[in-house]
Every structure is written in structure tokens, then in C-alpha cells.
Amino acid sequence: MLFGKVKKLTEKRDGRPGTISLYLQDASQKQLRKWSLSLLSRREPKNLLEIGLGAGASLQAMMKEWPASRAIAIDHTSQTVTMAARSNADAIKQGRCIVMEGEACHLPFPDDTFDLIVAFDSISSWKNLNDSVLDIYAELVTGGCFAIINADDKGPGFDESSLRPLLYDAGFSRVKAYRHEADPWLMLVAEKER
């Protein structure tokens, strides 16, 4: 599968090979983005956060899906932040978007900030998944949701049976799983109780 090959390339995200691999990753995830955003489309987030950026295609798709939204996007690598900022330059110029370097387990935002927080195929690279989920829960507004989208089975610790209890333990009141009919895609949507 193309995605598996691209994923191996993206483990080292620096220099020209890193740039090429990030663009390939974004291209390979086009249908994944389309599928997951179609499931989230009924939501109308005012403020959203994306954690883990690739080359910025997911952020760009969300800015298009929700034209009234403002977004902040973070990634732990400066090269990825630079690429995503370039891909979303128009939204940044319009004041709708901020792209910055940061870690999922140390989110620098006030509590109750975001209506929607999205992680497109990035949780397996987070330094501390437990602390990250606790931070995410705190920074969601009441009634907000956290969407984890995985392109394939990430193995123990990143599959539905591991993630569901982690989300409930963090305080989420409801977790809904969506699986694609043909591809091994999984999306978990965890809601903060109203």
C-alpha cells in the first residue's frame, strides 16, 4: 500500500527528502481527509485546532469545509510548520489561521478554547499520549469534540480498544467510532459533555 511506504519515508522529516515525503503523505491521504471531513461536516466549529500537520493539506481542507472558522495548527517539527504555513498562506493573511511549532502534550492555549480538535494520523508520534489527551479535554469547550483519524491500524496503544478507555478516563462523555467500508481507516470522535 502506498500509504505504508510514504509513512516510512516521513519518519525523518528534514531536508529535501522530508519535504518530498510530507507532500507524498498529504497526497496519499486525500481520500482519508474527504471521508473523515464528510463525517464531521455537520459541525460548525468557531475555533479549531489541528495537531500534526503534514504539509498542510488537512488544514487547508478544514479551512475550506468551515469558511467561518478560525484555526490554529501545531506540529513538533519546524520544517512541517514552514510547509503548512506556506500551503495555508491565504488563510494566514486573512487572519483565519495560525500555524506554529508545539507539542501535543504541552498545548499553550487557555482551557475552553476550541470547538473541535483534530489529529489526522498523528497520535502515534506524540511524546505522551495520556497527557496530550488530558490537555485536549481541558482546551475543548463544553460540547466540543476531539477527532482522531488513523489511516491504518497503529497497533497496541493506538487502536480503538486502547484509545476508547483513554478518552473516557480523560473525561470524555461519549466516544463514537467510524470505520471505512473498504479501507482500514478509523475515526474516533470523543465529545466533551454538554
Stockholm file with secondary structure:
# STOCKHOLM 1.0

chainA/1-194         MLFGKVKKLTEKRDGRPGTISLYLQDASQKQLRKWSLSLLSRREPKNLLEIGLGAGASLQAMMKEWPASRAIAIDHTSQTVTMAARSNADAIKQGRCIVMEGEACHLPFPDDTFDLIVAFDSISSWKNLNDSVLDIYAELVTGGCFAIINADDKGPGFDESSLRPLLYDAGFSRVKAYRHEADPWLMLVAEKER
#=GR chainA/1-194 SS CHHHHHHHHTTSCCHHHHHHHHHHHHHHTHHHHHHHHHHHTTCCCSEEEEECCTTSHHHHHHHHHCTTCEEEEEESCHHHHHHHHHHTHHHHHTTSEEEEECCGGGCCSCSSCEEEEEEESCGGGCSCHHHHHHHHHHHEEEEEEEEEEESSCCCTTSSHHHHHHHHHHHTCSEEEEEECSSSCCEEEEEECCC
#=GC SS_cons         CHHHHHHHHTTSCCHHHHHHHHHHHHHHTHHHHHHHHHHHTTCCCSEEEEECCTTSHHHHHHHHHCTTCEEEEEESCHHHHHHHHHHTHHHHHTTSEEEEECCGGGCCSCSSCEEEEEEESCGGGCSCHHHHHHHHHHHEEEEEEEEEEESSCCCTTSSHHHHHHHHHHHTCSEEEEEECSSSCCEEEEEECCC
//
